[in-house]
């Protein structure tokens, strides 16, 4: 029996906007968890993009893990850790 290859690091996408205090808090949580558990991080500032503003403005910060929406408004460190296992 062979072992299954590791799928590699998870991909986290972080939608945020400048001046958003919840986004600043989520950014700190992402940095904290990323220092413990490596993952790919894509940060997307929605400011000035009409499509992204329409889709995310009322719910930012929005965090996707491997393309699946996982968190809105608040990013809980333990919740993120569980999704990255």
MOPAC internal coordinates of N, CA, C and O (Angstrom, degrees):
PM7 1SCF
backbone

  N    0.0000 0     0.00 0     0.00 0    0    0    0
  C    1.4505 1     0.00 0     0.00 0    1    0    0
  C    1.5184 1   109.55 1     0.00 0    2    1    0
  O    1.2310 1   120.33 1   -52.18 1    3    2    1
  N    1.3095 1   116.97 1   127.82 1    3    2    1
  C    1.4554 1   121.08 1   177.35 1    5    3    2
  C    1.5125 1   111.06 1   -91.58 1    6    5    3
  O    1.2310 1   121.09 1   -20.32 1    7    6    5
  N    1.2953 1   115.52 1   159.68 1    7    6    5
  C    1.4611 1   118.83 1   177.43 1    9    7    6
  C    1.5273 1   109.55 1   -87.55 1   10    9    7
  O    1.2310 1   121.15 1   -29.68 1   11   10    9
  N    1.3089 1   115.41 1   150.32 1   11   10    9
  C    1.4564 1   121.56 1   178.60 1   13   11   10
  C    1.5168 1   108.58 1   -78.90 1   14   13   11
  O    1.2310 1   119.62 1   -49.40 1   15   14   13
  N    1.3324 1   118.33 1   130.60 1   15   14   13
  C    1.4629 1   119.11 1   179.54 1   17   15   14
  C    1.5230 1   111.56 1   -64.87 1   18   17   15
  O    1.2310 1   121.53 1   -32.99 1   19   18   17
  N    1.2952 1   114.68 1   147.01 1   19   18   17
  C    1.4612 1   120.79 1   177.86 1   21   19   18
  C    1.5263 1   109.72 1   -65.68 1   22   21   19
  O    1.2310 1   119.84 1   -44.48 1   23   22   21
  N    1.3325 1   117.91 1   135.52 1   23   22   21
  C    1.4587 1   120.28 1  -177.72 1   25   23   22
  C    1.5299 1   113.86 1   -72.52 1   26   25   23
  O    1.2310 1   120.04 1   175.62 1   27   26   25
  N    1.3145 1   117.54 1    -4.38 1   27   26   25
  C    1.4614 1   120.01 1  -178.09 1   29   27   26
  C    1.5139 1   110.62 1    90.37 1   30   29   27
  O    1.2310 1   121.28 1     0.49 1   31   30   29
  N    1.3303 1   115.16 1  -179.51 1   31   30   29
  C    1.4600 1   118.30 1  -176.26 1   33   31   30
  C    1.5329 1   111.68 1   -69.53 1   34   33   31
  O    1.2310 1   121.87 1   -29.55 1   35   34   33
  N    1.3036 1   114.02 1   150.45 1   35   34   33
  C    1.4618 1   120.25 1   174.91 1   37   35   34
  C    1.5314 1   108.90 1   -69.28 1   38   37   35
  O    1.2310 1   121.10 1   -22.30 1   39   38   37
  N    1.3235 1   115.50 1   157.70 1   39   38   37
  C    1.4591 1   121.18 1   177.30 1   41   39   38
  C    1.5303 1   108.09 1  -111.17 1   42   41   39
  O    1.2310 1   120.97 1   -56.68 1   43   42   41
  N    1.3210 1   115.76 1   123.32 1   43   42   41
  C    1.4630 1   122.42 1   178.89 1   45   43   42
  C    1.5254 1   107.91 1  -112.54 1   46   45   43
  O    1.2310 1   121.07 1   -49.87 1   47   46   45
  N    1.3248 1   115.55 1   130.13 1   47   46   45
  C    1.4644 1   121.80 1   177.31 1   49   47   46
  C    1.5201 1   107.63 1  -114.39 1   50   49   47
  O    1.2310 1   121.15 1   -49.91 1   51   50   49
  N    1.3244 1   115.41 1   130.09 1   51   50   49
  C    1.4714 1   122.69 1  -173.26 1   53   51   50
  C    1.5251 1   108.83 1  -121.51 1   54   53   51
  O    1.2310 1   120.57 1   -71.10 1   55   54   53
  N    1.3330 1   116.52 1   108.90 1   55   54   53
  C    1.4585 1   122.04 1   176.23 1   57   55   54
  C    1.5229 1   108.44 1   -92.74 1   58   57   55
  O    1.2310 1   120.64 1   -53.29 1   59   58   57
  N    1.3364 1   116.38 1   126.71 1   59   58   57
  C    1.4594 1   121.26 1  -175.69 1   61   59   58
  C    1.5197 1   109.93 1  -147.79 1   62   61   59
  O    1.2310 1   121.10 1    -3.92 1   63   62   61
  N    1.3254 1   115.49 1   176.08 1   63   62   61
  C    1.4627 1   121.76 1   175.82 1   65   63   62
  C    1.5224 1   108.61 1  -146.39 1   66   65   63
  O    1.2310 1   121.04 1   -27.88 1   67   66   65
  N    1.3210 1   115.62 1   152.12 1   67   66   65
  C    1.4584 1   119.29 1   178.82 1   69   67   66
  C    1.5231 1   109.74 1   -67.16 1   70   69   67
  O    1.2310 1   121.11 1   -33.50 1   71   70   69
  N    1.3177 1   115.49 1   146.50 1   71   70   69
  C    1.4633 1   121.04 1   179.50 1   73   71   70
  C    1.5138 1   114.06 1    81.01 1   74   73   71
  O    1.2310 1   120.02 1  -173.57 1   75   74   73
  N    1.3113 1   117.56 1     6.43 1   75   74   73
  C    1.4739 1   122.15 1  -179.00 1   77   75   74
  C    1.5262 1   108.54 1   -97.90 1   78   77   75
  O    1.2310 1   120.47 1   -70.87 1   79   78   77
  N    1.3387 1   116.71 1   109.13 1   79   78   77
  C    1.4660 1   119.07 1  -176.95 1   81   79   78
  C    1.5269 1   112.36 1   -67.44 1   82   81   79
  O    1.2310 1   119.74 1   148.56 1   83   82   81
  N    1.3340 1   118.11 1   -31.44 1   83   82   81
  C    1.4612 1   119.68 1   176.07 1   85   83   82
  C    1.5275 1   110.74 1   -67.29 1   86   85   83
  O    1.2310 1   120.90 1   146.77 1   87   86   85
  N    1.3294 1   115.88 1   -33.23 1   87   86   85
  C    1.4693 1   120.57 1   177.52 1   89   87   86
  C    1.5280 1   110.70 1   -66.91 1   90   89   87
  O    1.2310 1   120.75 1   140.21 1   91   90   89
  N    1.3143 1   116.16 1   -39.79 1   91   90   89
  C    1.4630 1   120.52 1   178.50 1   93   91   90
  C    1.5259 1   110.42 1   -62.57 1   94   93   91
  O    1.2310 1   120.87 1   138.51 1   95   94   93
  N    1.3223 1   115.95 1   -41.49 1   95   94   93
  C    1.4580 1   120.75 1   177.97 1   97   95   94
  C    1.5322 1   110.52 1   -64.64 1   98   97   95
  O    1.2310 1   120.34 1   136.22 1   99   98   97
  N    1.3331 1   116.96 1   -43.78 1   99   98   97
  C    1.4636 1   121.21 1   179.51 1  101   99   98
  C    1.5228 1   110.60 1   -63.29 1  102  101   99
  O    1.2310 1   120.11 1   142.54 1  103  102  101
  N    1.3135 1   117.39 1   -37.46 1  103  102  101
  C    1.4594 1   121.68 1   178.87 1  105  103  102
  C    1.5330 1   110.72 1   -62.03 1  106  105  103
  O    1.2310 1   120.72 1   139.71 1  107  106  105
  N    1.3140 1   116.23 1   -40.29 1  107  106  105
  C    1.4735 1   120.18 1   177.61 1  109  107  106
  C    1.5280 1   111.15 1   -64.87 1  110  109  107
  O    1.2310 1   120.74 1   138.50 1  111  110  109
  N    1.3388 1   116.19 1   -41.50 1  111  110  109
  C    1.4645 1   120.19 1   178.51 1  113  111  110
  C    1.5254 1   110.15 1   -63.50 1  114  113  111
  O    1.2310 1   120.21 1   136.56 1  115  114  113
  N    1.3361 1   117.20 1   -43.44 1  115  114  113
  C    1.4656 1   120.45 1   178.65 1  117  115  114
  C    1.5306 1   110.73 1   -58.76 1  118  117  115
  O    1.2310 1   120.27 1   135.17 1  119  118  117
  N    1.3256 1   117.09 1   -44.83 1  119  118  117
  C    1.4633 1   120.81 1   179.77 1  121  119  118
  C    1.5263 1   111.25 1   -63.35 1  122  121  119
  O    1.2310 1   120.72 1   137.77 1  123  122  121
  N    1.3237 1   116.24 1   -42.23 1  123  122  121
  C    1.4663 1   121.06 1  -179.70 1  125  123  122
  C    1.5258 1   110.60 1   -62.61 1  126  125  123
  O    1.2310 1   120.20 1   129.84 1  127  126  125
  N    1.3204 1   117.23 1   -50.16 1  127  126  125
  C    1.4637 1   120.68 1  -177.12 1  129  127  126
  C    1.5289 1   110.49 1   -69.12 1  130  129  127
  O    1.2310 1   120.27 1   143.01 1  131  130  129
  N    1.3262 1   117.09 1   -36.99 1  131  130  129
  C    1.4656 1   120.75 1  -179.71 1  133  131  130
  C    1.5315 1   111.59 1   -64.98 1  134  133  131
  O    1.2310 1   120.15 1   150.22 1  135  134  133
  N    1.3283 1   117.31 1   -29.78 1  135  134  133
  C    1.4681 1   120.84 1   177.11 1  137  135  134
  C    1.5337 1   110.83 1   -67.18 1  138  137  135
  O    1.2310 1   120.56 1   153.27 1  139  138  137
  N    1.3244 1   116.54 1   -26.73 1  139  138  137
  C    1.4671 1   121.81 1  -179.73 1  141  139  138
  C    1.5282 1   112.34 1   -92.64 1  142  141  139
  O    1.2310 1   121.09 1   140.51 1  143  142  141
  N    1.3344 1   115.51 1   -39.49 1  143  142  141
  C    1.4609 1   122.87 1  -174.23 1  145  143  142
  C    1.5182 1   108.66 1  -132.32 1  146  145  143
  O    1.2310 1   119.64 1   -74.57 1  147  146  145
  N    1.3124 1   118.30 1   105.43 1  147  146  145
  C    1.4646 1   119.94 1  -177.05 1  149  147  146
  C    1.5307 1   112.59 1   -62.17 1  150  149  147
  O    1.2310 1   120.97 1   -39.80 1  151  150  149
  N    1.3212 1   115.74 1   140.20 1  151  150  149
  C    1.4584 1   122.31 1   172.81 1  153  151  150
  C    1.5146 1   108.13 1  -154.79 1  154  153  151
  O    1.2310 1   121.35 1   -22.81 1  155  154  153
  N    1.3281 1   115.03 1   157.19 1  155  154  153
  C    1.4576 1   120.57 1   175.70 1  157  155  154
  C    1.5225 1   107.62 1   -76.46 1  158  157  155
  O    1.2310 1   120.44 1   -43.06 1  159  158  157
  N    1.3211 1   116.76 1   136.94 1  159  158  157
  C    1.4623 1   120.89 1  -178.12 1  161  159  158
  C    1.5211 1   109.83 1  -126.43 1  162  161  159
  O    1.2310 1   121.55 1   -52.99 1  163  162  161
  N    1.3253 1   114.63 1   127.01 1  163  162  161
  C    1.4570 1   121.51 1   172.77 1  165  163  162
  C    1.5206 1   106.95 1  -116.86 1  166  165  163
  O    1.2310 1   120.56 1   -59.48 1  167  166  165
  N    1.3197 1   116.53 1   120.52 1  167  166  165
  C    1.4603 1   121.88 1   179.18 1  169  167  166
  C    1.5160 1   108.81 1  -104.63 1  170  169  167
  O    1.2310 1   120.58 1   -52.58 1  171  170  169
  N    1.3322 1   116.49 1   127.42 1  171  170  169
  C    1.4613 1   121.36 1  -177.42 1  173  171  170
  C    1.5205 1   109.03 1  -124.46 1  174  173  171
  O    1.2310 1   120.98 1   -64.00 1  175  174  173
  N    1.3288 1   115.72 1   116.00 1  175  174  173
  C    1.4648 1   122.23 1   175.91 1  177  175  174
  C    1.5172 1   106.98 1   -85.20 1  178  177  175
  O    1.2310 1   120.46 1   -61.58 1  179  178  177
  N    1.3169 1   116.73 1   118.42 1  179  178  177
  C    1.4674 1   121.00 1  -176.43 1  181  179  178
  C    1.5285 1   112.83 1   -81.47 1  182  181  179
  O    1.2310 1   120.07 1   169.91 1  183  182  181
  N    1.3203 1   117.47 1   -10.09 1  183  182  181
  C    1.4586 1   122.49 1  -175.29 1  185  183  182
  C    1.5213 1   111.06 1   -55.70 1  186  185  183
  O    1.2310 1   121.01 1   -55.31 1  187  186  185
  N    1.3294 1   115.68 1   124.69 1  187  186  185
  C    1.4579 1   121.41 1   175.12 1  189  187  186
  C    1.5143 1   115.12 1    83.64 1  190  189  187
  O    1.2310 1   119.44 1   177.58 1  191  190  189
  N    1.3197 1   118.68 1    -2.42 1  191  190  189
  C    1.4607 1   121.38 1   177.09 1  193  191  190
  C    1.5243 1   107.56 1  -102.30 1  194  193  191
  O    1.2310 1   119.68 1   -74.56 1  195  194  193
  N    1.3326 1   118.22 1   105.44 1  195  194  193
  C    1.4725 1   120.82 1  -173.80 1  197  195  194
  C    1.5327 1   113.80 1   -55.08 1  198  197  195
  O    1.2310 1   120.31 1   139.67 1  199  198  197
  N    1.3163 1   117.02 1   -40.33 1  199  198  197
  C    1.4646 1   119.44 1  -179.36 1  201  199  198
  C    1.5263 1   111.45 1   -66.01 1  202  201  199
  O    1.2310 1   120.79 1   132.69 1  203  202  201
  N    1.3359 1   116.10 1   -47.31 1  203  202  201
  C    1.4679 1   119.87 1   179.70 1  205  203  202
  C    1.5190 1   111.53 1   -68.57 1  206  205  203
  O    1.2310 1   120.26 1   141.73 1  207  206  205
  N    1.3269 1   117.11 1   -38.27 1  207  206  205
  C    1.4735 1   120.78 1   176.98 1  209  207  206
  C    1.5290 1   109.74 1   -58.44 1  210  209  207
  O    1.2310 1   120.81 1   133.09 1  211  210  209
  N    1.3225 1   116.05 1   -46.91 1  211  210  209
  C    1.4559 1   121.18 1  -178.63 1  213  211  210
  C    1.5283 1   111.36 1   -63.17 1  214  213  211
  O    1.2310 1   121.12 1   140.61 1  215  214  213
  N    1.3061 1   115.46 1   -39.39 1  215  214  213
  C    1.4636 1   120.50 1  -175.48 1  217  215  214
  C    1.5267 1   113.56 1   -77.47 1  218  217  215
  O    1.2310 1   120.17 1   142.95 1  219  218  217
  N    1.3521 1   117.27 1   -37.05 1  219  218  217
  C    1.4635 1   119.94 1  -169.54 1  221  219  218
  C    1.5268 1   116.62 1  -119.72 1  222  221  219
  O    1.2310 1   118.62 1   161.33 1  223  222  221
  N    1.3176 1   120.23 1   -18.67 1  223  222  221
  C    1.4726 1   122.48 1  -169.56 1  225  223  222
  C    1.5219 1   113.79 1   -49.76 1  226  225  223
  O    1.2310 1   119.90 1   134.76 1  227  226  225
  N    1.3013 1   117.80 1   -45.24 1  227  226  225
  C    1.4701 1   120.45 1  -175.74 1  229  227  226
  C    1.5227 1   113.25 1   -77.12 1  230  229  227
  O    1.2310 1   120.03 1   175.17 1  231  230  229
  N    1.3378 1   117.54 1    -4.83 1  231  230  229
  C    1.4699 1   120.10 1  -174.56 1  233  231  230
  C    1.5180 1   113.66 1  -125.34 1  234  233  231
  O    1.2310 1   119.60 1  -178.19 1  235  234  233
  N    1.3385 1   118.37 1     1.81 1  235  234  233
  C    1.4654 1   119.19 1  -175.98 1  237  235  234
  C    1.5259 1   111.53 1   -68.10 1  238  237  235
  O    1.2310 1   120.98 1   -28.89 1  239  238  237
  N    1.3073 1   115.74 1   151.11 1  239  238  237
  C    1.4478 1   127.78 1    -2.83 1  241  239  238
  C    1.5250 1   111.67 1   -72.75 1  242  241  239
  O    1.2310 1   121.22 1   -32.29 1  243  242  241
  N    1.3172 1   115.28 1   147.71 1  243  242  241
  C    1.4634 1   122.08 1   174.93 1  245  243  242
  C    1.5263 1   106.68 1  -120.39 1  246  245  243
  O    1.2310 1   121.03 1   -49.09 1  247  246  245
  N    1.3361 1   115.63 1   130.91 1  247  246  245
  C    1.4562 1   121.39 1  -178.53 1  249  247  246
  C    1.5285 1   108.75 1  -124.08 1  250  249  247
  O    1.2310 1   121.41 1   -53.39 1  251  250  249
  N    1.3266 1   114.91 1   126.61 1  251  250  249
  C    1.4593 1   122.04 1   175.14 1  253  251  250
  C    1.5168 1   108.11 1  -106.76 1  254  253  251
  O    1.2310 1   120.82 1   -37.76 1  255  254  253
  N    1.3353 1   116.04 1   142.24 1  255  254  253
  C    1.4589 1   121.47 1   173.44 1  257  255  254
  C    1.5249 1   106.42 1  -118.78 1  258  257  255
  O    1.2310 1   121.40 1   -61.69 1  259  258  257
  N    1.3164 1   114.93 1   118.31 1  259  258  257
  C    1.4627 1   121.84 1  -177.34 1  261  259  258
  C    1.5279 1   111.72 1    53.13 1  262  261  259
  O    1.2310 1   121.15 1  -138.80 1  263  262  261
  N    1.3375 1   115.40 1    41.20 1  263  262  261
  C    1.4555 1   121.56 1   175.03 1  265  263  262
  C    1.5098 1   115.65 1    83.12 1  266  265  263
  O    1.2310 1   119.95 1   179.68 1  267  266  265
  N    1.3186 1   117.70 1    -0.32 1  267  266  265
  C    1.4655 1   122.03 1  -178.82 1  269  267  266
  C    1.5262 1   108.71 1  -109.67 1  270  269  267
  O    1.2310 1   120.70 1   -52.29 1  271  270  269
  N    1.3452 1   116.26 1   127.71 1  271  270  269
  C    1.4581 1   119.69 1   179.26 1  273  271  270
  C    1.5205 1   109.50 1   -60.97 1  274  273  271
  O    1.2310 1   120.96 1   -56.73 1  275  274  273
  N    1.3268 1   115.76 1   123.27 1  275  274  273
  C    1.4558 1   121.19 1  -174.63 1  277  275  274
  C    1.5259 1   113.09 1  -115.77 1  278  277  275
  O    1.2310 1   120.19 1   146.92 1  279  278  277
  N    1.3441 1   117.25 1   -33.08 1  279  278  277
  C    1.4631 1   120.48 1  -175.70 1  281  279  278
  C    1.5197 1   110.04 1  -143.91 1  282  281  279
  O    1.2310 1   121.05 1   -37.37 1  283  282  281
  N    1.3279 1   115.59 1   142.63 1  283  282  281
  C    1.4579 1   122.37 1   169.50 1  285  283  282
  C    1.5190 1   107.57 1  -134.75 1  286  285  283
  O    1.2310 1   120.54 1   -29.11 1  287  286  285
  N    1.3101 1   116.58 1   150.89 1  287  286  285
  C    1.4669 1   124.64 1  -179.71 1  289  287  286
  C    1.5235 1   113.84 1    67.03 1  290  289  287
  O    1.2310 1   120.09 1   122.09 1  291  290  289
  N    1.3328 1   117.44 1   -57.91 1  291  290  289
  C    1.4567 1   121.38 1  -176.03 1  293  291  290
  C    1.5217 1   109.64 1  -127.16 1  294  293  291
  O    1.2310 1   120.92 1   -43.11 1  295  294  293
  N    1.3108 1   115.84 1   136.89 1  295  294  293
  C    1.4609 1   121.61 1   176.17 1  297  295  294
  C    1.5163 1   107.62 1  -109.85 1  298  297  295
  O    1.2310 1   120.81 1   -66.42 1  299  298  297
  N    1.3169 1   116.06 1   113.58 1  299  298  297
  C    1.4575 1   121.39 1  -178.53 1  301  299  298
  C    1.5287 1   109.00 1   -92.34 1  302  301  299
  O    1.2310 1   119.64 1   -55.63 1  303  302  301
  N    1.3316 1   118.28 1   124.37 1  303  302  301
  C    1.4654 1   121.01 1  -177.22 1  305  303  302
  C    1.5271 1   113.26 1   -55.19 1  306  305  303
  O    1.2310 1   119.89 1   134.39 1  307  306  305
  N    1.3271 1   117.81 1   -45.61 1  307  306  305
  C    1.4646 1   119.88 1  -178.65 1  309  307  306
  C    1.5202 1   111.47 1   -66.33 1  310  309  307
  O    1.2310 1   120.32 1   143.14 1  311  310  309
  N    1.3202 1   117.00 1   -36.86 1  311  310  309
  C    1.4569 1   120.54 1   176.74 1  313  311  310
  C    1.5132 1   112.23 1   -63.55 1  314  313  311
  O    1.2310 1   120.74 1   139.18 1  315  314  313
  N    1.3256 1   116.20 1   -40.82 1  315  314  313
  C    1.4620 1   120.52 1   177.59 1  317  315  314
  C    1.5241 1   110.29 1   -66.21 1  318  317  315
  O    1.2310 1   120.40 1   135.95 1  319  318  317
  N    1.3222 1   116.83 1   -44.05 1  319  318  317
  C    1.4654 1   120.28 1   179.05 1  321  319  318
  C    1.5373 1   110.63 1   -57.46 1  322  321  319
  O    1.2310 1   120.44 1   136.82 1  323  322  321
  N    1.3462 1   116.77 1   -43.18 1  323  322  321
  C    1.4641 1   120.22 1  -179.87 1  325  323  322
  C    1.5343 1   111.13 1   -62.49 1  326  325  323
  O    1.2310 1   120.43 1   142.30 1  327  326  325
  N    1.3100 1   116.77 1   -37.70 1  327  326  325
  C    1.4745 1   119.97 1  -179.34 1  329  327  326
  C    1.5233 1   112.11 1   -71.82 1  330  329  327
  O    1.2310 1   120.23 1   160.36 1  331  330  329
  N    1.3126 1   117.17 1   -19.64 1  331  330  329
  C    1.4663 1   120.95 1  -176.57 1  333  331  330
  C    1.5269 1   112.95 1   -95.84 1  334  333  331
  O    1.2310 1   120.16 1   179.04 1  335  334  333
  N    1.3121 1   117.31 1    -0.96 1  335  334  333
  C    1.4715 1   120.75 1  -178.63 1  337  335  334
  C    1.5169 1   109.85 1   -73.23 1  338  337  335
  O    1.2310 1   120.10 1   180.00 1  339  338  337

